[in-house]
């Protein structure tokens, strides 16, 4: 009798462990593709599955057949489309980083990063040194990081300034940052195809607008011709910013984001402990 109960208890325990492991692996896979364009593709797949579910319930045979064909033959297409993310996941697994956790940046570290960006922008603006600096947020920019020279260096104003000094190997292209780290320099960003962009704006501003249209990044531009400082977000261009305006925009976006992440984690921990 007791032996049967022990076997049943071990069976339940095995099922719980199995569910927890699968849940954790799915969570880590989501963390790998987070911040990349694959997130949007994943949303599209979710919509297709929802359509298949609805067509099955209501007996919409033609629509159900079309969706089934898309799912059947779309597997190969999905593998091709998600190839960069799959490669990145396998690389992280090989390096032992797949099961590591990433901590949200603290307010103090983010404030230092903002100070460094503002200081570097003002310095380069006064000397008319062209610069393009993009700050990664929720939408990952790994695809663009891979087009440049990886740095993984601590973010300082001095390093930003030296990177954009004319006629140096890394000055051409964009610097991509995340938190208090410079991920890469000399990166290529997508140019905006908006026909209403002012003809006064050059390639840097078009690249800043382009990346803001496909990601939620913040991008700071220093004009080489005028020395003016601009910032793009969500396809919007804020031009001719002074020190206070630039700092206000950066702090309003980045510090609020950090506080929101920290608050949500504190509330989760509080509920868990309570």
N, C-alpha and C positions, 0 to 999 in steps of 0.2 A: 504493500500500500504506500509506504513512505517512499519506496524506490520509484514508483510511478509518479508521485507528486514531485520528486526531485527532477525527474526527466522533464516533466511538464514545465517546471520552474526554469530549468536551464534552456528549454525551447523558447520560452517567453523572453528570457534575458538575451538570447542570441538574436531574436527578432528586433529587440530594442536597440542593441548594438549595431545591427545591420542598418536600421533606419537612420540612426545617428551618423554613421559613417557616410552613407549616401547623401544625407542632408549636408554634411560638412564639405564633401567633395563638390556638390553642386554650388554651395556658397563660395568656395574658393575659385571655381570656374567663372562665376559671375564677377568676382573681384578681378580676375585676369582680363576679362573683356570690358570691364567698366572703364570709361574714359576713351573708348575707341568707337569708331563708326559701326562696329559690329553690334553695339547695343541697339541702334536703330533697326538693323536687319533682324535682330532677335524679336523686336516688337512687331515687325512685319510678319514673322513666322507665327507669332502668337495670334495675330489677327486671322491668318489663314486657318489655324487650328480652330479658332472660334467659329469661323464660317462653316468649317466641316462639321462641327458639333451641331450647329443650328440646322444645317441642311439635313443631317441625319435624323434629328428629332422630328422635323416637319415634312420629311419625305421628299425633299427637293432633289430628285434623282440626277438631273442634268448638272446642277450646281455641285452636287456631291461627287459626281464622276470627274468633273473638271478639277476640283480640289484634290481628289485622290491622285489624279495624274500629276498634278503639280508637286504633291508630296513624294510620289514615287520617283519621278525623274529629277526632282529638285535636290535629292541627297548629294549627288555629285557636285551640283552647283554650290551647295552650301559648304562643302569641303573646300572648294576652290575659293569661294568668297571669304571664308573664315581662315584661310591659310596662314596669314600673319599672326592671328591670335592663337591658333593651334600650335604654331611653331614657338611662340612666346611661352605658352603653357608648358610645352615639353622642355624648353630651355630652363625654365624656373624649376621644373621637377628634377632635372638633372643636376641643378646647382643646389638643390635642397631648400629653395626659397618658396616652393609651392605651399608648404604648410606653415610658413611664417606669417606673423600678423603685422599689419602696418598701423601705426598710431597716428591719430590726427595731429596736425601741427598745433602747438600751443600759441596762445595769444602773444606771448612775449617774443617767441621766435618769428611769428608772422609780422609783428610790429617792426622788428629789426630788418626784415626783408623789405617791408614797405619803405622804411627810412633809406635803405641802400638804393632802392630803385629810384626814389625821388631825388636823392643826392646825385646819383649818376646822371639822371635825365637833365637836371639843372646844369651840371658841369658840361655835359656834351652840348646842350642847347646854347649856352653862352659861346661856345667855341665852334658851333655849327658842325658838329660831328654827327653824321647820320647814324641812327640806331633803330633797331626793331626788337622789342623784348616782349615775349608772350608768356603769360602765367597760366599754367594748367590748373583746372579746377576739377569738376566732377567728370566731364567728358575727357577721356584720356587722349593724349596727343602722341602716343607711341609711334604712329605711322610717320609723323613729321620729325620726331626725334631721330628716327633711324636714317633720315636723309642727311643729317649733319654729323658733326664730330662730337662724340660723347665726352662729357667732362665730369659729371657727377661731383661737382666742387661746391664748397660752401659759398653761398651768395654774399658777395660784398660789393660795395660801390666801386672799389678800386679794380676788382676783376672785371666788372661790367665795362668800365671805361677802357681798360686795356684791350678788351676783346674787340671793341669797335674803333680803335685807332686806325686811321686809313693806312692802306697798303700792308696790313698785317694778314696772316693766313686766315683768320677767323672773322674778319670784319664784315665780309660780304654774306648776307643772309640774316637769319633771325636767331636770337638766343631764346631757348625755351626753359622756363623755370617751374619748379613746383615746391611750395613751402619755402624752406630756406636753402634750397639746392638748385644749382644751375645744372640742368640735365644735359644740354647739348648746345653747341653754337654752330653757326654757318648752316642753319636748317632752311629748307625750302617750305614756304607756306603757300596755300592755294590763293590765286588772285581772284578778287571779286569780279563777277561778270555783270554787275549792276550798271546799266547804261546811264544812270543819272548821277554818277559820281563826277564831281567837279574835275574839269580838265587841269586844274592847278595841282591836283594831287598826283604824286608819282607812284612808282612801283611799291615802295614801302607801305604807303597808306592803302593801296589796293590789296596788298597781302594781308595787312592788319584787318581790313574789313572782310576779306575772304575767309580768314580763319575764324573770325567772330560769327560768320554766317553758318558755319558747320560745326562749331564747338561753343561751349560756354566760357571760353578763355577770355582773359583780359589782356589786351595788347597795347603797349606803350610805344609810340613812334616819336622819334626826334628827327625833324626835317634837316637835311643837309643844306638846303638852299636858304631857309629862313631861320633855322634854329628853334622854331616853334615846337611845342610839345602837344601831342594828341593822344587820345585813348579810345579804343574801340571795345564795344561789348554788345552782344546780341544784334550785330549788324548795324549798330549806331556808332557814329563818329563824333567824338567830343574834341573840338579843335581849340588851339591857342590857350592852353591851360597854364595857369601860373602855379607856383608851389602849393599854395593852399588848396586850389581846386583839384590838382592831381592827387594830393594826399587824401582829400576828402573822398574822392571817387574810389581810390584803392582801399581805404579803411572801411568805407561803407559796404563794399562788396566782400572783401577778404576777411575782415575781422568779424563781421556779422555771420559769415559762413562758418568760421571756426567756433564761435560761441554756440551756434545752432547744433553743430556736431557734438561739442562737449556737453551741452545741456541734455541732448537726447541720450547720450551714453550714461550721464549721471542719473537720469530718470529711470533708465533700464536697470541700472545697478541698484537704485533705491527700491524699486519694485521687487527685484530679486532677493534683496536682503530682507525686505519687509515680509 
